[in-house]
């Protein structure tokens, strides 16, 4: 699989920069370290799941663990090519 583009993704007030677009990839992968660096997110991981919030706390995404991987419950994206 090859990267066909690099862009910016907005999720609510989160803005993730330098996001790779890989059309054949069956899932969306999120690097916590890159997301924190790009958008300044607060991430709390536990044995039961994960919570990702904006620094202001006004926007939160919850996730769960499946086969040892954190899965996000809701990840609605607005994509732009900035």
C-alpha positions as a printed NumPy array, in Angstrom:
array([[  0.   ,   0.   ,   0.   ],
       [  1.23 ,   3.461,  -0.805],
       [  0.482,   6.907,   0.563],
       [ -1.417,   8.871,  -2.094],
       [ -1.626,  12.169,  -0.26 ],
       [ -0.86 ,  14.159,   2.872],
       [ -3.378,  16.579,   4.335],
       [ -5.121,  18.038,   7.352],
       [ -8.079,  16.444,   9.146],
       [-10.471,  18.345,  11.411],
       [-12.429,  16.413,  14.038],
       [-14.557,  18.926,  15.922],
       [-11.998,  21.322,  17.334],
       [ -9.131,  18.85 ,  16.792],
       [ -6.9  ,  19.623,  13.813],
       [ -4.472,  16.887,  12.825],
       [ -1.772,  17.914,  10.348],
       [  0.373,  15.792,   8.024],
       [ -2.188,  12.96 ,   7.877],
       [ -1.4  ,  10.264,   5.329],
       [ -4.113,   9.078,   2.911],
       [ -3.78 ,   5.363,   2.098],
       [ -6.857,   4.307,   0.073],
       [ -6.437,   0.538,   0.482],
       [ -6.012,   0.616,   4.255],
       [ -9.111,  -1.001,   5.845],
       [ -8.826,   1.03 ,   9.1  ],
       [ -7.788,   4.505,  10.208],
       [ -4.68 ,   4.55 ,  12.376],
       [ -3.984,   7.314,  14.874],
       [ -0.604,   7.898,  16.497],
       [ -1.251,   9.275,  19.984],
       [  2.161,  10.948,  20.035],
       [  1.631,  12.636,  16.653],
       [ -1.939,  13.682,  17.558],
       [ -0.781,  15.173,  20.836],
       [  2.03 ,  17.054,  19.095],
       [ -0.225,  18.252,  16.251],
       [ -3.428,  19.066,  18.146],
       [ -2.421,  19.211,  21.815],
       [ -4.794,  16.451,  22.882],
       [ -5.15 ,  14.907,  26.339],
       [ -5.246,  11.109,  26.208],
       [ -6.142,   8.84 ,  29.113],
       [ -5.621,   5.109,  28.575],
       [ -6.814,   2.36 ,  30.902],
       [ -7.249,  -1.402,  30.827],
       [-10.845,  -0.817,  29.659],
       [-10.383,   1.81 ,  26.968],
       [ -9.212,   5.274,  26.013],
       [-10.519,   8.83 ,  26.261],
       [ -9.128,  11.552,  23.975],
       [-10.059,  15.144,  24.843],
       [ -9.223,  18.636,  23.741],
       [ -7.115,  20.576,  26.236],
       [-10.174,  22.727,  27.02 ],
       [-12.178,  19.56 ,  27.698],
       [-14.99 ,  20.704,  25.426],
       [-14.61 ,  17.823,  22.958],
       [-14.096,  14.15 ,  23.842],
       [-13.843,  10.873,  21.925],
       [-14.139,   7.538,  23.772],
       [-12.78 ,   4.192,  22.693],
       [-12.5  ,   0.575,  23.749],
       [ -9.93 ,  -2.213,  23.426],
       [-10.309,  -4.913,  20.762],
       [ -7.571,  -7.508,  20.232],
       [ -5.093,  -5.337,  22.129],
       [ -5.77 ,  -2.212,  20.023],
       [ -7.629,   0.922,  21.124],
       [-10.664,   1.392,  18.874],
       [-12.455,   4.748,  18.744],
       [-16.237,   4.657,  19.091],
       [-16.827,   7.736,  16.974],
       [-14.447,   9.39 ,  14.58 ],
       [-16.345,  11.635,  12.15 ],
       [-13.886,  13.455,   9.926],
       [-13.923,  16.569,   7.811],
       [-10.953,  16.415,   5.441],
       [ -9.255,  19.398,   3.823],
       [ -6.021,  19.827,   1.79 ],
       [ -4.418,  22.656,   3.698]])
